[in-house]
Amino acid sequence: MNRFIRRTVLLATAVVLFASNAWAAPNDLFLWRMCQRDKDNGDPAFGFCLPDRANPSLMLADNAKFGRFARQFAAVLAPKFHAPAETLGWSGWNLGLEYTLNKIPGGEQWDDALQGVERFKTEPEYSTTSKDGSAPTILQTAQFHARKGLPFSTELGFIISYLISSEMYLAGVEGKVAFVEGFTYVPDMALRMTYEHLFGAPDMDMDILNWDLSISKNFGLGGVVQLAPYTGYSLVYSIAAPHVVNPSFDAENNDRLLLLDKQSFAIHRWFIGVRLIGAYVCFTPEVTVTSENVYNFSFNLGADF
């Protein structure tokens, strides 16, 4: 069993790392475009970055735009739940693969942030079309999630996530304690804390802390399938620390740097899902609503043993 677990973890990690290197990167970040624009033509989506007259080596940063993007990006990447409040028991394991469709609100912050969206169409030599592009409204993420039950209604877990069509992934750990569990007429309740760090993003570092409170109740269906609906609330605290970037594709400012401010913020999330388990196989669909107008539609396919 331990050999199977080790092989599964190594395989899932290898798949995520290989995918991050093998795919083209339209969803990677281009934060050099988070600048204040020349609006002479009446459209802020066009025009070159404005220089900082107080410091000729810099451009004017649009920190409000970057802040909107960072909050919504964290809402996309924040860990999903995919488990009822009950714990696995001291000898239990759960290994799962997760897939999420993340509905984002779009807007200029996403158009500028994603590498695959063409911008700055004022000069023909920098453009293949006559109009600026728009970011997709759906981003996809994949995740491997391993959980181990411990004594006293506690769990430890490991998470590795990948933003599809990018070179970015997150790795993290989690801890969970069920403070109400195992009563016949009382639902289970649990607290969980998760930490994740973003890798593969040269333009930015990001750390994500999550605390969530969940409530669930387990039911048997015909003695064959167990059904466990759950719901809860999550508080996410994230820090987005951008690096110094040089807008090398802006012919007017290729000798100037862009300095964006570090952002720290909180995000509120509400989630609902249901776990179905038969024999050792479990399937868990879930919906998450966030305070940043980002919606996560996800499922977990895994094994309990």
ABEGO torsion letter per residue (X at the ends): XAAAAAAAAAAAAAAAAAAAAABBBAABBBAAABBBBBAAAGBAABEBBBBBAABAABBBBBAAAAAAAAAAAAAAABBBAGBBABBAEAABBBBBBBBBBBBBAEEAAAAAABAABBBGAABAAABABABBBBBBABBBBBBBBBBBBBBGGBBBBBBBBBBBGBABBBBBBBBBBBABBGBAABBBBBBBBBBBBBBGBAABBBBBBBBBBBBBBBBBBGGABBBBBBBEBBBBBBBBBBBBBBBAABAAAAABBBBBBBBBBBBBBBBBBBBBBBEABBBBBBBBBBAAGBBBBBBBBBBBX
